[in-house]
Amino acid sequence: MKTEVLVTGTFNIIHPGHIRLLEFAKRYGKVTVGINSDLYLINKYGEETIPLIDRTYALKALRYVDDVIVFFEEEPSKLIKNLKPKYYIKGPDYSIETLPELAAINAVGARLIIHPTEKEYSSSELVKHLPKSCFDILKDYS
């Protein structure tokens, strides 16, 4: 069965920009979120990451998300080829020129939609302003 809508990302710190993106995606059908693994996040952000179990839990709790799938590659081309979404939706900080997964999107015939809004938040920027101790505490709970 073909996935209707696929949204991918790290969702390291889920913020209102993510919620608006997922709300937008839900207009197109059933939303599956492809989420990067912990190893990818640690390589990208260092130890300042929200554990996968918590990121997944938070996403699944949102009414705009129907399913969450973890992927372990650096970019989601393999996931796209496996799920064959009808729509592939990315946030406003992406463009056709910056998507390494564009060939996979085209190969499965998905329609790429970039959320048409200004970027408001950045998980990367938020992480930089939080003390490392916040992330240490989170790991104790997960």
N, C-alpha and C positions, 0 to 999 in steps of 0.2 A: 504494500500500500504506500502510495506517495505521501510524503509529509506536505502539509499545506504551507506552513510558514516556518522558516528557520531564522533564528537570531543567534549570533555567536558573540562571545566575548569572555573577558576574565571575571567581570562582576566582583572585583576584589572588595570594594566597598560599595554596596548598593546604595544609590543616591537618587534623588528625584529625576535626574536626567535618564537614568535607566528605566524608572517607572514609566515616564512619558514615552520612551522608545517602545516598551513592551505594550503599553496601551495602544499606541499607534499600530503596532504589528498585529494586535488582536483584531483590528478592523478587517484584516485580510483572511482570517480563519483561525484554525487550531494552531497554537504557537508552541513550537519546540525550541528550547534554548540549548545550544551547544556551549558548554562551559569548559574553559581550559583547566587542565590538571594543576595540582599543587606544584609539581616540579616546574612547569612552565612559569607559574607565578613567581616562584623563588628565584628562577633564573632572570626574570624580568625586574622584579622589585627588591630582591633580597629577602631577608626573613620577615619583612613587614607585609605579611599577607594574612588574609582571613582564610582559615582552613576550608578545604573543599566541602567537607560535610556541612559546615555552617553556610557557605555560599549557596549550596544546593538546597538546603532547608529553607533559606530565605526566599529563593526564587520559586520553589514549589508552593510556598504560602501565598504567593501573589495571584490574584484572580485572573490576571492576564496571561498566565503561564499554564500550559496544559501538560508539558513534559520537560524534563531536563536530562540531557545526555552529556556525559563527560567525554572529552576527546584529549588525546595525549600527544598529538603532533603539535608543531609550532603554529601551524595555520590549519584551517578546517576543510581543506580540499577533499580529503578522504571521507570525512563526515558528510559533506555535501553530495559526493558521488554515491554514498551508501543510502542516504535518506531521500535524495532526488526531490527537494522541495519545489513547490510551485512558485513560492516567493522567498527571496533571500533578502533580509532587511538588516541594514547596518545603521549605526548612529551618524550624526552630522559631522563627526570628525574624520570620516572616511570619504574617499572619492574613488571613481573607477580606476584612476591612476595609482592608487595606493593599496589596492586589494590584490594580494598574492593569490587569492582563491578565485580570481575572475575566470580563469580557464575552466575550472570545475563548475562554476555557475553556468557558464555557456554550454559546457558539455552535457549537462542534465536538462538544459532548456529552462532554467529557473529565471524568473524576472527579478532583477536586482532593483531594490528600492532603497535609496538613501533617505533617512528621515529628514524631511524638509524644515529644519528648524536650526536655530543658532545653538552651538555647543554652550551649555551652561555650567557643567560640572566636569571634573576630571578625577577619577579614582587615583591616578598617579600623583596629582597635585595634593589631594587630600592626605594621601599616605605620607607625603613629605612633611606635613605639618603635625603629624601625630607622633608622640614619643614612642620609641621602641617598646617601652614597658606595656603599652596598650596591647600590642600583638603578643607579647609574652603571656599576659594574663589570659587572652583569648585561647591560646594553645592549651592552657591548663583546663579549660572548660570543655574543649572539643574531644 
